[in-house]
Amino acid sequence: MMNRLNEDQIRIHDLEVYCNHGVYPEETFLGQKFLVDVILYTNTRPAGLSDQLEDSVNYGAVCQFIEEEMKCQNDKLLEKVAERISRGILKEFPLIKAVDFEIKKPWAPVMRHIEYASIKIFRERHHAYIGLGSNMGNREEYLRNAIKAIDSIEDTSIIKEASFIETEPYGYTDQDPFMNTVVCVETLKEPLELLHILQKIELDAGRTREIHWGPRTLDLDILLFDQQILTTPELVVPHPEIEKRMFVLESLCEIAPYEVHPLLQKRFLTLKENLETN
């Protein structure tokens, strides 16, 4: 995840929008005033040196986008408004790396005197490395179809792709050779959201889990997700086998040799060299 303390900021404070979000009929029918605070994380240095608007984020355009999006549909919850619009900002303005978004409701119907109720969230662009493998049927076709499927995931795009390489099976060795590759994606999904989509892609390709590390039409593994360290019953990131698998390190070194493993604090190129000498 990004270090917000090290990023430049553009701030929008108390943007006023009159629209119709809420749970109660009078809110959706009569409408009410909302106030929006936004912090846009970006690199302001290019604009600071060039003095040209195209090198910066046009905060007037951001304000217009927020207003139009807040008025284009009625949402019941402030959580939905904040999620929808913050993600929309990241999709619409490529120079913005992350956004703090707060929506305030001054006339919240709580039958008490409060200045406002609000929802505040932080959303950012993520980079994930995904390992792909197949050793059944037309292996290249399975991988190419999977790459297309990954690139078509909402709010996700492939930005780097390693070559296909043929590898000997790992773990359970009584099976055919694999075809492997690694792709890097930029995504607005969170790790478990991305995992569940990848599992659906595997199922669509006929993936079954009968033998651990056994033959499969398609295997999709999240190798890295930013520099996050995550341990859940469903997902462990970084993938615990990265430093042991030469075919993974070869593909990672092709597209990101100087990326650092968040736990081992070594570059992939170094991990590959260490595995070659062992």
C-alpha positions as CSV (number, residue, x, y, z in Angstrom):
1,M,0.0,0.0,0.0
2,M,1.1,3.5,-0.7
3,N,2.6,5.8,2.0
4,R,0.3,8.7,2.1
5,L,2.8,10.8,4.0
6,N,5.2,10.8,1.1
7,E,2.6,11.8,-1.6
8,D,1.6,15.2,-2.8
9,Q,-2.0,16.2,-2.3
10,I,-4.7,18.2,-4.0
11,R,-7.6,19.0,-1.5
12,I,-11.2,19.8,-2.2
13,H,-13.1,20.9,0.9
14,D,-16.9,21.1,1.4
15,L,-18.1,20.7,-2.2
16,E,-21.8,21.3,-1.9
17,V,-24.1,19.0,-3.9
18,Y,-27.9,18.8,-3.6
19,C,-29.2,15.3,-4.5
20,N,-31.4,12.4,-3.5
21,H,-29.6,9.8,-1.5
22,G,-31.1,8.1,1.5
23,V,-33.1,5.3,3.0
24,Y,-36.3,7.2,3.7
25,P,-38.9,8.2,1.0
26,E,-38.7,11.9,1.9
27,E,-34.9,11.8,1.3
28,T,-35.2,10.3,-2.2
29,F,-38.1,12.4,-3.2
30,L,-37.3,15.8,-1.7
31,G,-33.5,15.6,-1.7
32,Q,-31.0,17.2,0.6
33,K,-27.6,18.9,0.8
34,F,-24.4,16.9,1.0
35,L,-20.9,18.1,1.5
36,V,-17.9,16.3,0.1
37,D,-14.2,16.5,1.1
38,V,-11.6,14.9,-1.2
39,I,-7.9,14.4,-0.9
40,L,-6.3,13.5,-4.2
41,Y,-2.9,11.8,-4.0
42,T,-0.8,12.6,-7.0
43,N,2.7,13.8,-8.1
44,T,2.5,17.6,-8.4
45,R,6.1,18.1,-9.3
46,P,5.7,17.8,-13.2
47,A,3.1,20.6,-13.1
48,G,5.2,22.6,-10.6
49,L,8.0,22.6,-13.1
50,S,6.1,23.1,-16.3
51,D,3.2,25.3,-15.1
52,Q,1.0,23.4,-17.5
53,L,-2.5,22.2,-16.6
54,E,-2.1,18.9,-18.6
55,D,0.7,17.9,-16.2
56,S,-1.7,18.1,-13.2
57,V,-5.1,17.0,-12.1
58,N,-7.8,19.5,-13.0
59,Y,-9.6,19.8,-9.7
60,G,-12.4,21.7,-11.4
61,A,-13.0,18.7,-13.6
62,V,-12.9,16.5,-10.5
63,C,-15.6,18.6,-8.8
64,Q,-17.8,18.4,-11.9
65,F,-17.3,14.6,-12.0
66,I,-18.3,14.2,-8.4
67,E,-21.4,16.4,-8.8
68,E,-22.6,14.6,-11.9
69,E,-22.0,11.2,-10.4
70,M,-23.8,12.1,-7.2
71,K,-26.8,13.2,-9.2
72,C,-26.9,10.4,-11.7
73,Q,-28.5,7.9,-9.4
74,N,-30.1,7.6,-6.0
75,D,-28.2,5.4,-3.5
76,K,-29.6,4.3,-0.1
77,L,-26.4,4.4,1.8
78,L,-23.5,6.9,2.1
79,E,-21.2,3.9,2.0
80,K,-22.4,3.1,-1.6
81,V,-22.0,6.8,-2.7
82,A,-18.5,7.0,-1.3
83,E,-17.4,3.6,-2.8
84,R,-18.9,4.4,-6.2
85,I,-17.5,7.8,-6.6
86,S,-14.1,7.2,-5.2
87,R,-13.6,4.3,-7.6
88,G,-15.0,6.4,-10.4
89,I,-12.4,9.2,-9.7
90,L,-9.5,6.7,-9.9
91,K,-10.9,5.3,-13.2
92,E,-11.5,8.7,-14.7
93,F,-8.3,10.5,-13.7
94,P,-5.2,8.4,-14.4
95,L,-2.8,10.8,-12.6
96,I,-4.5,10.2,-9.3
97,K,-2.8,7.4,-7.4
98,A,-5.3,7.3,-4.4
99,V,-8.1,9.2,-2.9
100,D,-9.5,10.0,0.5
101,F,-13.2,10.6,0.1
102,E,-15.6,11.9,2.8
103,I,-19.3,12.5,2.2
104,K,-21.1,14.5,4.9
105,K,-24.8,14.6,5.5
106,P,-25.7,17.8,7.5
107,W,-29.5,17.1,7.6
108,A,-29.2,13.4,8.7
109,P,-32.7,12.3,10.0
110,V,-31.6,11.0,13.4
111,M,-34.0,13.2,15.5
112,R,-31.0,14.6,17.3
113,H,-28.9,17.8,16.9
114,I,-25.7,16.8,15.1
115,E,-23.5,18.9,12.8
116,Y,-23.4,16.1,10.3
117,A,-23.0,12.4,9.8
118,S,-20.3,11.2,7.4
119,I,-18.6,8.3,5.7
120,K,-14.9,8.6,5.0
121,I,-12.9,6.0,3.0
122,F,-9.5,5.6,1.4
123,R,-9.1,3.9,-2.0
124,E,-6.0,3.4,-4.2
125,R,-4.7,1.7,-7.3
126,H,-3.2,-1.7,-6.5
127,H,-0.6,-3.8,-8.4
128,A,-0.8,-7.6,-8.2
129,Y,1.4,-10.3,-9.8
130,I,-0.6,-13.4,-10.8
131,G,1.0,-16.7,-11.7
132,L,-0.7,-18.8,-14.4
133,G,-0.1,-22.5,-15.2
134,S,-1.6,-25.3,-17.2
135,N,-0.6,-28.9,-17.9
136,M,-3.8,-30.4,-19.5
137,G,-5.2,-30.2,-23.0
138,N,-4.2,-27.2,-25.0
139,R,-2.0,-25.5,-22.4
140,E,-1.3,-22.3,-24.4
141,E,-5.0,-21.8,-25.2
142,Y,-5.9,-22.1,-21.5
143,L,-3.3,-19.5,-20.6
144,R,-4.3,-17.1,-23.4
145,N,-8.0,-17.4,-22.5
146,A,-7.2,-16.8,-18.9
147,I,-5.1,-13.7,-19.7
148,K,-8.1,-12.3,-21.7
149,A,-10.4,-13.1,-18.8
150,I,-8.1,-11.3,-16.3
151,D,-7.8,-8.3,-18.5
152,S,-11.6,-8.1,-18.8
153,I,-12.1,-8.0,-15.0
154,E,-13.9,-4.8,-14.0
155,D,-11.5,-2.1,-12.7
156,T,-8.5,-4.3,-13.7
157,S,-6.0,-4.2,-16.6
158,I,-2.9,-6.2,-17.4
159,I,0.2,-3.9,-17.6
160,K,3.0,-6.5,-17.9
161,E,3.1,-10.0,-19.2
162,A,5.9,-12.5,-19.1
163,S,6.7,-15.1,-21.8
164,F,5.2,-18.6,-21.7
165,I,7.8,-21.1,-20.5
166,E,7.5,-24.9,-20.2
167,T,8.4,-26.3,-16.8
168,E,8.6,-29.6,-15.0
169,P,5.9,-30.3,-12.4
170,Y,6.5,-29.1,-8.9
171,G,5.5,-31.1,-5.8
172,Y,3.5,-33.9,-7.3
173,T,5.8,-35.0,-10.2
174,D,3.9,-37.8,-11.8
175,Q,2.2,-35.6,-14.3
176,D,2.8,-33.8,-17.6
177,P,5.0,-30.7,-17.9
178,F,3.4,-27.3,-17.3
179,M,3.2,-24.1,-19.3
180,N,3.6,-21.1,-17.1
181,T,3.7,-17.4,-17.1
182,V,3.2,-14.3,-14.8
183,V,1.2,-11.2,-15.4
184,C,1.1,-7.9,-13.5
185,V,-2.2,-6.2,-13.2
186,E,-3.4,-2.8,-12.0
187,T,-6.6,-3.2,-10.1
188,L,-9.1,-1.4,-7.8
189,K,-10.1,-4.8,-6.4
190,E,-9.0,-5.9,-2.9
191,P,-7.1,-9.2,-2.5
192,L,-10.0,-11.5,-1.6
193,E,-12.2,-9.9,-4.3
194,L,-9.6,-10.6,-6.9
195,L,-9.0,-14.1,-5.6
196,H,-12.7,-15.0,-5.9
197,I,-12.8,-13.8,-9.5
198,L,-9.7,-15.8,-10.4
199,Q,-11.2,-18.9,-8.8
200,K,-14.3,-18.4,-11.0
201,I,-12.0,-18.1,-14.1
202,E,-10.4,-21.4,-13.0
203,L,-13.8,-23.1,-12.7
204,D,-14.9,-21.8,-16.1
205,A,-11.7,-23.5,-17.5
206,G,-12.7,-26.8,-16.0
207,R,-10.4,-26.7,-13.0
208,T,-10.8,-29.4,-10.4
209,R,-9.0,-29.9,-7.1
210,E,-8.6,-33.7,-6.7
211,I,-4.8,-34.0,-6.1
212,H,-2.8,-31.3,-4.2
213,W,-0.4,-29.8,-6.8
214,G,-1.9,-32.3,-9.3
215,P,-2.8,-31.9,-13.0
216,R,-5.0,-28.9,-13.8
217,T,-6.4,-27.2,-16.9
218,L,-5.7,-23.8,-15.2
219,D,-4.0,-22.6,-12.1
220,L,-4.1,-19.0,-11.1
221,D,-2.1,-17.8,-8.0
222,I,-1.9,-14.3,-6.5
223,L,1.9,-14.1,-6.0
224,L,2.1,-10.5,-4.7
225,F,-0.4,-7.7,-3.9
226,D,1.4,-4.4,-3.6
227,Q,3.7,-4.9,-0.6
228,Q,1.0,-6.3,1.5
229,I,1.5,-9.2,3.9
230,L,-1.8,-11.1,4.3
231,T,-2.6,-14.4,6.0
232,T,-6.2,-15.6,5.9
233,P,-7.8,-19.1,5.6
234,E,-8.4,-18.3,1.9
235,L,-5.3,-16.4,0.8
236,V,-1.6,-16.0,1.9
237,V,0.3,-13.1,0.3
238,P,3.1,-13.1,-0.7
239,H,2.7,-16.6,-2.0
240,P,4.7,-18.8,0.3
241,E,6.4,-20.8,-2.5
242,I,7.8,-17.9,-4.5
243,E,11.5,-18.2,-3.5
244,K,11.3,-22.0,-4.0
245,R,10.0,-22.1,-7.6
246,M,12.4,-21.3,-10.3
247,F,9.7,-21.0,-13.0
248,V,8.0,-18.3,-10.9
249,L,11.2,-16.4,-10.3
250,E,12.2,-16.6,-14.0
251,S,8.9,-15.0,-15.1
252,L,9.0,-12.4,-12.3
253,C,12.5,-11.5,-13.3
254,E,11.4,-11.0,-16.9
255,I,8.9,-8.3,-16.0
256,A,10.0,-7.0,-12.5
257,P,13.6,-8.1,-11.7
258,Y,14.1,-5.4,-9.1
259,E,10.7,-5.7,-7.3
260,V,11.3,-6.5,-3.6
261,H,9.8,-9.5,-1.8
262,P,7.9,-7.8,1.1
263,L,8.8,-10.5,3.7
264,L,12.3,-11.6,2.6
265,Q,13.3,-8.0,1.6
266,K,15.3,-9.2,-1.4
267,R,14.8,-8.5,-5.1
268,F,13.5,-11.2,-7.3
269,L,16.7,-11.2,-9.2
270,T,18.6,-12.0,-6.0
271,L,16.2,-14.7,-5.1
272,K,16.6,-16.3,-8.5
273,E,20.4,-16.1,-8.2
274,N,20.3,-17.7,-4.7
275,L,18.1,-20.6,-6.0
276,E,20.4,-21.2,-8.9
277,T,23.4,-21.6,-6.6
278,N,21.7,-23.9,-4.1
